[in-house]
Amino acid sequence: MPQLHAAALLFDMDGTLVDSTALVESTWAGFCERHQLDLAEVLAFAHGRPTRETVCRFLPDPEQAAAETRRLVAHEESETTGITEVPGARALLAELPPDAWAVVTSASRRLAEVRMAAAGLPLPAILVSADDVTRGKPEPEGYLRAAAALGCPPEDAVVVEDSSAGVQAGLAGCGRTVVIGSLDAYDDVAPRWADFRGFRVTDRQPGRAGVTLDVPEPVAAGPVVRR
């Protein structure tokens, strides 16, 4: 069985640990309807990026963008309908030592807390949110902050992502990046799995840095996995 070893695992949240697809799409659909924008174009840009960056990209007026960002954030933080775990995420996180993982999300801290709870997932000791960075994904700032907070050299961590912006951030910040979901644009540089079913922690010894996972055969093989 293939194995994945890392000093720390740095997870994205939406689309990686938490399935919030229906809620996210309906939220942006309302935004597009209000401002006569193309939903497909907005979703393509928004995936993996902070809400404020997407709003500012499509609404050039600063006051209008600020008001719309507040509206969207308030809606997101109050709505949890349809939010679930990505299959296998809860079981995997329950096995991981607290010092071996973090979440790096383009959501606000409050929204991350709401969605992780709604999906029945534990909060990590280290959570880097959109509130904590000046430059969101695809910039690597969030992943570099998380690795530093865990005391892990970035090159020894593995980033787990589902979006193009997130994968770019992972590759730029840490190098070793894996993909969860259907994003196939990086299949030549990153292994990819549909979800976390079959992931199992097999090696975590006291005093020894890192964690080793047994993982299923990936949908797309990449250089991070060893056999």
N, C-alpha and C positions, 0 to 999 in steps of 0.2 A: 504493500500500500504506500502511496506517496506520503511524504512528510513535509511539514512546513515548520521551520525553526526561526524564532525571532527573539531578540532581547525584550521587545514589547510589540504589541499589536495596537495600531492606531486606527480606529474605526470612524468612518463617516456615519451619520445617523439616518436621515431620510433616504429610503431606497436601499440602504445597506443593512441596517439593523431594524428599522421601522418601515413598514409598508404604509405610506400615507398617500399613495398615488391618486386615489379618487378624490380625496380632500384637496390636495394641492392643485389638481387640474380644475376642480370646480371653483376654487378660489381665484385662480388666474383667469378662468373663463368670465367670471363676474367683472374682474378688472378690465378685460378686453372689451366686454360689452359696454361698460361705462365710458370707455375712451376710444371706441371704434378702432381697435387694434386687432391684428391677426393672431389668433390663439397659438397656432403652430409655431410662429416666429417667436412669440413671447416664451412659450414653454421651452423651446430649444435653447434660448439664452438663459432662462431662469434656473434650469436644472443644475443644482450644486452651488448656486450663488446666493448671497444674502438678499433678502427681499428688497432692501433699500437700493442695492445696486441695480436690480432689475427695473424697479420703478423709475429710477433716475435715467436709466438707459432709454426708456420709452416716453417719459414725460419730462421734457427739458425745462419746464418752469419750476424753479426750486420750491416755491411755496406750495404749488399743486402737488409736487412729488412728495414733499414732507407730509402733507395732509393725507395723501393716499397711502403712504407707507404706514402711518399711524392706524388708518382704517384696516388695512390688511393684517397688520400684526395683531390688533385687537381681535379680529375675527379668528385668526389662526390659533391664538392662545385660548379662545373660548370654545372651540369646536374640536371634538375628538371622534366624530362619527366615522366608522369604517377603519380606524387605525388599528393595525395588528402588527405582530412581530413578523419579520422575514423568517420563513421556516428554518428552525434550528438555532436561531439567534439566542433565545432564552437559555437553552440547554448549554450552549457553548460558553456564554458569559458566566453562567453559574459555576463552571469548572475553572475559569481563569483566575489566577491569583490577583489580588487587587493592585499589586505593583507591576502587573504585566500588561495592562491595557488602559486605553483612554479613548474618549470620543472627541472628534474634531468636527464641528458642525457649522454650517452657514446659517443655522437658526439662532435666534436669541437664546440666552440661557433659560429664560422662563419657558419659551416654547419647547426647548429640548427637554426640560423637566416634565412638561405636560405630556409630550408625545411618548417619551420613554415610559412614563407611568401608565399611559393608556394602552401601550403595547405589552405591559407586564414585564418590563425589562428593568434591571437594577441600574442605578446611576453609578458611574465610575467615580473614583477618587479624583481623577483629573478629567475635567470637561472644558474644552476650549470652544467657546461659542463666537458668534459674530460680534458680541459685545467686547470681546477680548483682543480683537485684531484691528489693525488699521487698513489692511489690504486682504480681502477675502480671496477664496479660491477663484481662479487658478493659481494665485500666488501661494507660495508654500509656508507663509508665516504661521498659520495655525498648527501645521504639523511640526514645524520646528519648535514652537512653544510647548507642544505636548511632549515631545521627546525630551526636551530640557527639563520639564517638570517631573518626568519619570526618572531622570538621571541617566538617560539612554542616548548614546551617540546616534544621530539621525540615521546613519548608514546601517546601524544594527537593528533598526525597527522595520516592521512591515506595515504599510498602509493598506487599508481595506476600503475600497471605493466602488461607486456605481455610476458616476457621472464623468463626462469628459473633463469638466473643469476640475473635479476632484482628482482624477487620475493625473492630470497635468501637475497639480499641486503636489501629489505624492511623489511623482517621478522627480520633480525639481527639488523637493525638500529632503527626501529619504532615499530615493532611487528604487528600492524594492517595493513594488505595489502589486496588489492582486485585485481582481474585479469580481463583484457579486452581481448577478443579474444578466441582462441581455445585451449590454454594451459590448459590441464586438470590434470596435474601431482600434482597440489596442491588443488584439489577440496575438500579434507577433512579438509583443514586448512584455505582456503580463498574463499569467494564468487566470482563467475565469471559471467560476462555478455559478450555477443557477441560484443556489442558496447555501445555507450552512448545514443541511442535513448530512450526517455522516462525519462531520468534524468532531474530533475527540482529542482532548488533552491527554498525552501519553507520558510526558516527562516534565516534571517540575520538582526539582530537588532543593531542599533548604540550603541556602548559601550559594546556590548556583544561579547565575543570571540567565534569564530567558525562559522560554517555554517551547515545547515541541508538540505539534499536532499531527495526528494521523488524519489524512483527508482523502476523500474519494478522488478518482481520476477526474481531472478538470475537463470542462467542455473544450477549452483551448489551453494547451500546454504553454508554459513559460519558464523563464530561468530561475524563478524564486523557489520552485518546488524541487525537492530531491527525492530520488527513489532508492 
